[in-house]
Amino acid sequence: MKRFQFRLARLFKVREIQEEIARGEWQAAEDLARRAEQRVHEILQLVAETNASLRELQASEQLSSTEVLALQDLLERVTRTLAGARRQAAELRAAAERAREPWTALRVELEGLGRLEQRARDAHRTELTRVENAELDQIALERAARGA
């Protein structure tokens, strides 16, 4: 009997390559989204630090109006930057989720092809065992016929 050969092997290989490419694209988009989210986190820390500095300055006995105005200006600029960074992070997160969908679909298709290959292997193995058993039965019948 001939050795096992999966009929959809070429399709499986093509889908594997497509899945690798889609995973790479998703990972790149995911990295960009994570970096943007990290930037938002850093800006939020800067806002908190600026607010704390402003509160300290306003609580001090020697209130400097130029320093207060400078900190308020900084806080306003950082807040505007935060809004833009949040918008960008949301857009990049959405893009990462869109990039994930084709990868997920290809992964599911690959799993299905893998199951088909396993079933075909099992069927081939069963048929091979059946053929070997038939040959052994034939040998046993021939020996029994010779002995009689």
BELJOBEL-V225604 format. One record per helix or strand. SS is the DSSP state (H for helix, E for strand). FROM is the first residue (numbers start at 1). TO is the last residue. Records with the same first field share a line. If there is no record, write none. Layout:
BEGIN
SS->FROM-TO, FROM-TO
END
This chain:
BEGIN
H->9-59, 65-147
END
